[in-house]
Amino acid sequence: MKPKRGRKRKYGERLCIPNMDFGDLLVDGQTASVADALVYNKMCPQLVRLVVKRTKPVKSDAYKYFLVYTTNLTLSLETILHYYRLRWELETAFRDTKQNFGFDEYQVSSHLSISRFVQLSFVAASITQLLFANPKPMVNVNIDEVFKTLGIHWYKPSKLTRGLMQAYIRYLWLRELFSAEKLLFINSQKNHEALIKAA
């Protein structure tokens, strides 16, 4: 066979992801279809491990592929996918903190002030998360109750997001602040103070 003209390929043959050898693997309590290979990548000068997870939510659709790269060749497939899942939760934490805790709304200019504001935003997000955390949550509610309380009918996540937690706590706080009993108590306190001043 006559060799092809041009420069010799630096990275070898291209990997065809659909033709990889996929197998079922238990990851975080769920069965996933996973394959892996040791490959060279143009973005990284050293050998990396490629882990591919494929899903098919609807049988009539084509497979969807989720790719993860790592330079640590000793980790198991379960560990790599578990670590990436934890990393994705960090991304959603940044999103929730921006949308619901004012992380990107600071109006200060010094580095120290910005640092303080960012830290306060994440402290607020962390406290909110802890209020709902197991094993003994201070706010013990299920998702359906939160949706019913907030009047949400169009959004159905599998678990409570930080945004939903914050909205639910804010609702409870406002309801407590403006409840009839609270207003009666405030009025009685004012009447009592007025009687003391009049005497």
N, C-alpha and C positions, 0 to 999 in steps of 0.2 A: 504494500500500500504506500502510495506516494505521500510524504509528509506535507502538512499544510504550510503555506507560505506565511511569512511574518514572524513576529517575535514569539518565543516560547511562552506558553501560559505560566504565569507565576503561581497561581493559586490552584491549579489542577482543574478537574472537571466540576461543572456546576452541580449543586445538589438539588434534586427534584423533591420537594417536600411532600407532595401527594403520594410519591412512591416509597416513602420511608416505611420501615417496619413498625407499625403501631401495635400497641398492646394495652390491655386494661390494667390500671394501677389505682390503688386506693390512696387518695390524697385528701387529708382533713375530713375524713368520714364520707367522702364521695368518690365514686368510681369515675375515672377519667381515661380517655384514650390518648396515650402518650408515646412519643418516640424521641430518640436522642441520637446525636452523632458528634464526633470530634471534627471540627472544621477550622479552616483559616478564613478570616474576614478582613476585608480591606480596611476596616476601621481599627483593627487591633493587630499588632505585629506578631503576637504569639498565638498558639493553639488555644481555641476556646471550645467549650461544650455548648452545643445547641440543643435545647429542649423544646419540643413542639407538642402542644396540646391541641387536639382537634375536637370541635363540637359540631353538632348538627341539631339545632333546636327543632326544626321542622324537617320531617323525612323527605319531603319533595325538594328542599333546598340543597345547595352544595355545601360541602364541609367548610367550616371557618377555622382558620389556623391562628394559634396564639404562640408567638415565639419568645423564648427567653434565652439570653446568652450569659455564660459565666466563665471566668478564667480559673475558678477553683474546680479542678477536675476530680477531686476526691468526694465531693458531696453527692448524696443519693438523689435520685429524681424527685422523691417525695419532699426532701428537704429544700431543694431548689424551688419547687413550685410553692411550698409553704412560705418560704422567705419572700418570694415575689408577691404572694397574696398579702403578707404583712406590709410590704412596701406600697402596694396599691392603697391600703388603708391609710398610709401616711398622706398620699396624694388627696384622698377624699377629705382627710382632716384639714389640709390646707384650704381646699375648696370651701368646706363648711365654715372654717374660721374667717375666710374672706367674706362670705355671704351673710353670716349671722352674728359675727363678733367684732366687726369693725376693723379687721386686720389690715385692709387696704384703704382705709378712710382717714388716716392720720393727716393732720394739718400742721405738723411740727417740722422743723428743718434741721435741727442738730442731730448728730449721730446718737448721742445719749438719749435724747427724747424719743427718737424713733425706736431705739432698742427697748426702752421702757414700755412704749405703747404696744409693740409687738409681743413682748413678754406678758403684758396684762391681757391681751387678746387670747393668748394660748392658755393662760391661767384660767380665764373664764370658761374656755372650751373644755379644759381638763376637769374643772369642778362640775360642769354640767354632765360630762361623761361619768364621773364618779357617783353622782346622784342616782343614776340609773343602773350602775354596775352591780353585778352579782358578787358574792352570794347573798348579801343582805342589802338590797337597794333601798335608798331613802324614798325614792319615788318608784313605787312598784305598780306599773300599769302595763297592759298589753297594747299592741299596735292598734287593734280595732277600737279600743277605748279612746286612744289619742285621736284617731281619725274622727270618731263620733263627736268628741269634745270640741275639736277645732273645725268641724264641719267640712272635712276633706273627703271627696268622693272620687277624685280623678287620679289619685297617686297611690300605688300599692307596692311599696318596697318590702323586702323580706324581713328587714329589721329596722328599728328606729335609727334614724340618722341624727347627727348632732343638731341639725336645723330643726327637725321635728321636736327633739328634746327641749331646745331653747324656746320654741314657740309654745309648747305645752306648759313649761314653767312660767313663762311670761303671762300666759292666760290665767293660770292659777293665782299668780301674784296680783294681777289686776282685779280678778274676781274677789280676792280677799280684801284688797285695798278699798274697793268701791262697793263692798257688800252692805246690805241694809243694817246688819248688826254693827258693823264698823262705824257707819255714819251715825247710828243712834248713840253709840258709845262716845263718839267725838262731840255730838250735840249735848249729851248729858254732862260731859266734862266742861264744856263751855258754859252751860247754865250754872253748874256748881261754882265755877270761878267767878261768874258774874254775881252770884248770891254772896260770895265771900267778900267781893269788892264793895257791894252795896251795904253790907253790914259794917 
